[in-house]
Amino acid sequence: MGAQVSLEGVSKFYDNEKALQDIHLTFTEDVTTAVVGPSGSGKSTLLQLINGLIRPSRGEISVFGSLIDYDRLPQLRLRIGYAVQGTGLFPHLTVWENITLLARLVRWDPARIKGRGQELMRLVGLSSSLEGRYPHELSGGQQQRVGLCRAMMLNPRIFLLDEPFGALDPMTRSEIHQEFLHLQKSEARTIILVTHDLREALKLAQEVVILNRGNLVQRGTCAEIVQSPAGEFVETFLNSQLED
Amino acid sequence: MKQLAIVVAASFLLLFLPPGSVSAPRQTIVVGSKHFNEGYILSEIMAQLLEDRGFQVDRKFGLGGTLICFDALRNGGIDLYPEYSGTLEQAVLKLPRRASYRELRRRLKEQFGLDLLDSFGFSNSYAVAVSRTLAEKIGLKTISDLARFPNLRFAFSLEFLNRQDGWPGLARTYGLSVRPLGIEHGLAYQAIRENKLDLTDVYSTDGDIRKFDLVLLKDDRRYFPDYLAAPLVRADVDEGAKQSLGELAGTISATEMQELNGMAVLEGKSFAEIAREVLSKKGLLHGGRSFRERSRWATLLSRTGTHLKLTLIALLAAMALAIPFGVLIYRLRVISRPVIYGAGLLQTIPSIALLAFMIPLLGIGSVPAIVALFLYALLPILRNTAAALFSIDPVLKKVAVGMGLTAWQRLRHVELPLGVPTILAGIKTAAVINIGTATLAAFIGAGGLGEPIVTGLALNDTSLILEGAIPAALLAVLTEFAFEVLERLVIPKHLRQKPAE
């Protein structure tokens, strides 16, 4: 298993405020890694460094084995799925138009677009009767599923998720978690999932990265994190999140 | 800076227009007129005479005041219009002393290359008027006689009262020591009729002189300069046309002109009718071409067509410039303030002033009108385009970037489509403003629905004003409606702006 994303000594400052401090990290191919931490820990910044929405103040980032070429970002981003909290569906496009937008822009042939779109909708459990609806006519869970389909359309090898399930009610969230796992089983890819919810991380990811105030605190499999938390911060964080 | 903007805008516009629309082709004679009753009548008489002699005539009537007409004549926007010798002497040539008609003719030829033809035969100068009854009762005939009646009640229009060549000079010349009141000109006639006033200033060919049965006192010391009315013609106009106009020399007396003015003001006859009557009475119509007045509906239709053409060309050109500029502002925030302020500045220029600015640059007719309308349409479209783009949900912008859309793809597939409701609202505002403003374009000879409005204002004829104002208002409402239909067609329901917003 190779590394598809790696950060070498990456720091990010905003007006002397440090958001990330000297991060060394690799994300393993076809594995789901959750990046967790309290708000302000830098987890969202980390994610946006990978698709070039943010440039590092220091350090280097490689994706698909080569350094990010900041002059050719759109080409890179087409190979990286991206989904955010609140879905970010385009309100002027129908469900089908949202899902297939990228494929149409890169000029896939219509039969391929149709096949891929329908396959994705089936995988996440969206009825084809929703194709012509506009986003505002859908429930929160349905919107979230459309967002996943849109990000998966070009079958990207890397998938970045920024708190995508944050705004959902517990029932819907649990359903989507199931579909997410189902999707990952049928089309395995490198997933980096940013969340503040440790339970979600443990449920969906194989590996966990814990950040606090811009520093990498611990990195390990789910079992390692739970069984041997590194230091006081992780312990407190675990306890606050996992106690009932 | 403003001039530069106008020139840039103008040259931009010229690209869209067929050549030849700036100056009329050689064989067509463009007849202009000032924006007042007598000007319309004299111009229509000349126009019909020329048509009768087989010339193609283009009428550009109601062109504001002396300077607009004179500029238009100099730069070839019109070929001729009726002017007054006193006005030429004082307002145009700015001579310090009285000049003979021959001297005026020579100077106009030398300085401007214009031919001042022989006068129609009357002078429309300032005069002092009293009611006929009073004049006959006390034997008042000349202005000198006034010195004998110090108890008469004098009231003059404010302009006359304050002009050096008005009351102050008159009082000095005739040794009058009364202290006149100032009065609104229109009210003076009424006041004389009701015997509240004895004496006021008038124009000697005013139609109201007959209506209120006034007599003019003889200017026995020749204080008032002559305002002899005559055709003022560009030198390059066909000699045959000049000869035809020469036939009008000395044919209209001051009393007759009073009558003609009265026909328009008091009887509400059209200028075309009046001109035809005069010409046929004088046996000047040879029937080279029979005169026919177009039907009301045909006129209305052609005016509406012109109006729409002016508005539409200006609107399309404004869209072609303002929408890309709106996008540019969105991308380059540094320039956003200067550009928006610049467009805002254009908006603050009063429309009539903007139209007047156009004349030295572009002459008269539809080109300067379109340029002015174009400049007015810029701001609403520009501002709404920029506002539409700036107000897009930042999450959507971030997602569009993060998904891998290029700048152009984001604009084309996300930002502009989301901005359409606001941009369309801006275009709608511009269109409605333009339909209103285009009515003023008639002042610089662009025609359209403003034509009857401008004429109606000159005649104080409400029904004529309404003949332009009602269709213009309907057109504005229709435009509003058309845009609503367009919105329904192109914007999904949930993205439409509520009417109240």
Interface residues (C-beta under 8 A of the other chain):
Chain A: Q48 N51 L53 L73 P74 Q75 L76 R77 L78 R79 I80 Y82 V84 G86 G88 F90 P91 H92 L101 L102 L105 Y134 H136 R150 A151 L160
Chain B: V395 L396 K398 V399 A400 V401 G402 M403 G404 L405 T406 Q409 H413 V414 P417 L418 V420 P492 H494 L495
